[in-house]
Amino acid sequence: MVKKTLIFGLAVLALNFQAFGAAWYSENFDKFNDGDIVGQDDWNIAMGQKTCQIQGKVKHGEMGKSVLVTEKTMVVRSFKGSNASTQYISLFARKDDGPGPLMIYIGGDAIKWGAAAKIDIKEGGIITANKGNADFPEVVKGKLGQWHHFRLVFDFKKKSYDFYVDGEKVVNAFGFRGEGGKGGVNPSLGWIFLDGTTRKY
């Protein structure tokens, strides 16, 4: 039996992109079919890797579904987004025991490498966030097997973001990652990329 080590879950209004308080994309995955997420609501394969799965065994709350991100799987969802200078994303994420990190890339430049923000949940529940392109400090110690609420606030004029975990502000104005550490273009929230690989990025 394959050990499912990484769980990425999105509950009611959990994946919620918005500008100035008006949500322009939200998804709880409850209406998705179990199995491969690719081909459902424009979620796509990424970099030729195995894809993530929709399942209801592990969920946020008593009902619903979540996206299962296991080792060596990737998936991406692109959006038209908004041109507002300040934009938000809210989601619930959980990592179970296992060797690989759960990596979440969010941005509007080149997918993955041009991310504005990269958030990881690593072994032991350690949560890290990128500070520019070269530094990925631990920002808070999470708990394995427990859902955490992530909220990111992006300032696309200043090319920086704030990060809240379970209502606590753990990042203040960290610079965008972007290409070459310069924040890339990132004019708006254009995509979210889920990654369960064990390589360092």
PEWO-V813834 format. One line per field, one symbol per residue. phi: phi as a letter, one per 40 degrees, with the letter a starting at -180 (. if undefined). psi: psi as a letter, one per 40 degrees, with the letter a starting at -180 (. if undefined). A space follows every 10 residues. Layout:
phi->???
psi->???
This chain:
phi->.ccccbbbbb bdfccbcabf gccbaaabgc cccchdccgb fgcbcbfgcc bcbcabcbac gcbhbaccbb dgbaabbbbc gbcccbbbbb abbabccicc ccbbbbaabd dgccccbbbb bbdggcbbac bgbbbbccba ccbcgbcbcb bbbbbcccfa abbbbfgccb bbfccccgcg gbgfcfcacb abbbbbcbcc b
psi->hhhhdhhhih ahfdghhihf ehhehiheed eiiiahdheh fehiihfeii iiihiedhih aeiaiihhhi hfiiiihiid aieidhiihh ihiihiiidi ihhhhhaeah hcdfidihhi haheehhiih gadehgihdi hahiehhihh hhhhhedefi iihhhfehhe hhfiiicihe eeeadgeihe ihhhheieih .
